[in-house]
Structure formats: structure tokens, C-alpha cells
Amino acid sequence: MSLKSDAFPSSAAFDAINSSLQSDNAERKDAVKKGNAVFAFTLKNKEGATESWYIDLKQKGEVGKGEPGKADVTLSLSDDDFGKLVSGKTQAQRLFMSGKLKIKGDVMKATKMEPVLKKAQTKAKL
């Protein structure tokens, strides 16, 4: 099942993150150990529509579409900025400081998301 949404081009990154987590059991366990949180993403596209995805690095080590039961941290940003973040063209800190990235919940856990996004950089073609 693809997590990509045609209205959100950067959502292809969620498929890349999921395949990275599912392809290597040791890597998934390592990501869960390091992440130890549920990360929710709310993306807004150019038309103003919003959609949500989550990355569970607390128990299962999986990626899903929609709202998770309870997220430790929620990141809200535009689809365009998420694409730049995943492709390595910008950094989360820069987006946060300029007000383009909003974080709800445990900000310190949000910093643990970066290594997971880096894995997607090598696989996602955005």
C-alpha cells in the first residue's frame, strides 16, 4: 500500500522511509531505539489542503497515513518545504526559525527525526 498522495508530491518520501524501515530488521530496531517516539506530520499543499502521516519509532517501526493514536511530536509544514527537508536542500532548524515549520509536543524528540529523514534522502526521488 502506497503512502503517496498525488496532491502532495513530497509524500513519496513516506514510502521511501517505510521501505527503508521494512527492508532491514536490524535497522528498524535501531531506528526505534534511537527515535523512541511517534512523529506526526501535517503537510499543507499549494491548494491549501492538509493531510497527515506518521512515523512510529516507539513500538512498531512503521510509517502510516492519517493521524496516529497519540503522537509525541507533531510537525506542521508545507508540502514544498517537506520535500526540501527530505531531499537535504534545507534543514529543519532553518525552517523552524523562519516560522515555516511548527512543532507541537516534545521539541527535543523532533531532533531525533533527522537521521530517519536522511535515510529517505538516498531512496526518495523528489
Stockholm file with secondary structure:
# STOCKHOLM 1.0

chainA/1-126         MSLKSDAFPSSAAFDAINSSLQSDNAERKDAVKKGNAVFAFTLKNKEGATESWYIDLKQKGEVGKGEPGKADVTLSLSDDDFGKLVSGKTQAQRLFMSGKLKIKGDVMKATKMEPVLKKAQTKAKL
#=GR chainA/1-126 SS CCCCBTTBGGGHHHHHHHHHHHHCHHHHHHHHHHHCSEEEEEEECTTSCEEEEEEETTTTCEEEESCCSSCSEEEEEEHHHHHHHHHTSSCHHHHHHTTSCEEEECHHHHGGGHHHHHHHHHHCCC
#=GC SS_cons         CCCCBTTBGGGHHHHHHHHHHHHCHHHHHHHHHHHCSEEEEEEECTTSCEEEEEEETTTTCEEEESCCSSCSEEEEEEHHHHHHHHHTSSCHHHHHHTTSCEEEECHHHHGGGHHHHHHHHHHCCC
//
